[in-house]
């Protein structure tokens, strides 16, 4: 597995006045519940976001994890502190 960014770059970004919001999105087909994995260990300051409940619409013709309704996603992202910045 390769990280999207290095730990050094992440540390630099988190030190900025407008630091990014870190989302911890864990999901496993088999294994402990995602919330339990998050509570067992995550990056400090990362907000837990549940793939099934927060980032996907109801399963159906669109698949197991279809894109959520945009308004519902907006509520979730605001709840965890994500905002647009200038």
C-alpha positions in Angstrom: 0.0 0.0 0.0 1.3 3.5 -0.9 0.2 6.6 1.0 -1.4 9.4 -0.8 1.0 11.9 0.8 4.0 11.5 3.1 3.8 11.9 6.9 6.0 15.0 6.6 3.7 16.7 4.1 0.7 15.9 6.2 2.4 17.3 9.3 3.2 20.5 7.4 -0.4 20.8 6.2 -1.8 20.2 9.7 0.4 23.0 11.1 -1.2 25.6 8.8 -3.8 28.0 10.1 -6.4 26.4 7.8 -5.5 22.8 8.3 -7.3 20.2 6.2 -10.0 18.1 7.9 -8.9 14.5 8.2 -11.5 11.8 7.6 -11.1 8.3 8.8 -13.1 6.1 6.5 -12.6 2.5 7.4 -14.5 -0.4 5.9 -13.9 -4.1 5.8 -16.2 -6.8 4.3 -15.3 -9.1 7.2 -13.9 -8.0 10.5 -14.7 -5.6 13.4 -17.1 -2.7 12.9 -15.5 0.3 11.4 -16.2 2.5 14.4 -14.4 0.0 16.6 -11.3 0.0 14.3 -11.4 3.9 14.5 -11.6 3.8 18.2 -8.7 1.3 18.4 -6.4 3.7 16.6 -6.6 6.7 14.2 -4.6 9.8 13.4 -5.1 12.4 16.1 -7.8 14.8 15.1 -9.3 12.6 12.4 -13.1 12.5 12.3 -14.8 9.1 11.9 -17.0 8.9 8.8 -19.0 5.7 8.2 -18.9 4.5 4.6 -22.4 2.8 4.8 -24.2 5.4 6.9 -22.5 8.7 5.9 -20.9 8.3 2.5 -23.3 6.1 0.5 -26.9 6.2 -0.4 -29.2 3.2 0.0 -28.0 0.0 -1.8 -29.9 -0.8 -4.9 -29.6 -0.5 -8.6 -26.7 1.9 -8.1 -24.7 -0.7 -6.3 -23.8 -1.5 -2.7 -22.4 1.9 -2.0 -23.9 4.4 -4.4 -23.1 8.1 -4.1 -25.2 9.7 -1.4 -27.7 12.5 -1.9 -25.6 15.7 -2.1 -27.6 17.4 0.6 -27.1 14.5 3.0 -23.4 14.4 2.2 -23.2 18.2 2.9 -24.7 17.6 6.4 -22.1 14.9 7.1 -19.2 16.9 5.9 -20.2 20.0 7.9 -20.7 17.8 11.0 -17.1 16.7 10.9 -15.8 20.2 10.2 -15.3 20.3 6.5 -15.8 23.7 5.0 -15.0 25.6 1.9 -12.2 28.1 2.3 -11.0 31.0 0.3 
